[in-house]
Amino acid sequence: SVFWVWRSADFQERESYDMLGISYDNHPRLKRILMPESWIGWPLRKDYITPNFYEIQDAH
């Protein structure tokens, strides 16, 4: 992780983790930022299989 050098990389690293599944060593808050925690898979990867249905959730 380059978070400790450039603090502004926090959201870019979290977004790439959330959408593509890229894991960064030593990132302090590496968790989903755009998708719900219960989401399975990485939506922007080519090998992602889209579900047959989506469950609608209320906004927070």
C-alpha positions in Angstrom: 0.0 0.0 0.0 1.1 3.5 -0.7 -1.3 4.9 1.9 1.6 5.7 4.3 3.3 7.8 1.6 0.3 9.4 0.0 -2.7 9.5 2.3 -4.9 10.5 -0.6 -4.5 7.0 -2.0 -6.8 5.7 0.7 -10.0 5.8 -1.4 -8.4 4.6 -4.6 -7.0 1.5 -3.0 -10.3 0.8 -1.2 -12.2 1.2 -4.5 -9.9 -1.0 -6.4 -10.2 -3.6 -3.7 -14.0 -3.4 -3.7 -14.4 -3.5 -7.5 -11.5 -5.7 -8.6 -10.4 -7.6 -5.6 -6.8 -6.1 -5.4 -5.5 -6.6 -1.9 -2.9 -4.2 -0.5 -0.5 -5.1 2.3 -0.4 -2.8 5.3 -3.5 -0.8 4.4 -5.2 0.3 7.7 -8.9 0.2 6.5 -9.0 -2.1 3.6 -12.8 -3.0 3.4 -15.6 -2.5 1.0 -16.5 1.1 0.2 -19.0 1.0 -2.6 -20.6 -2.4 -2.4 -22.4 -3.8 0.7 -20.3 -6.0 3.0 -22.6 -9.0 2.1 -21.7 -8.7 -1.6 -20.0 -11.8 -3.0 -17.4 -11.3 -5.7 -15.7 -8.4 -7.5 -18.1 -6.8 -10.0 -15.5 -5.3 -12.4 -13.5 -8.5 -13.0 -14.0 -10.3 -16.3 -14.6 -13.6 -14.5 -17.5 -12.2 -12.4 -20.7 -14.0 -12.8 -23.7 -11.8 -12.5 -26.5 -13.1 -10.3 -29.9 -13.9 -11.9 -31.6 -11.4 -9.6 -30.6 -8.5 -7.3 -32.1 -7.9 -3.9 -33.2 -4.2 -3.5 -31.9 -2.7 -0.3 -32.9 0.5 1.4 -30.4 3.4 1.2 -28.7 4.2 4.5 
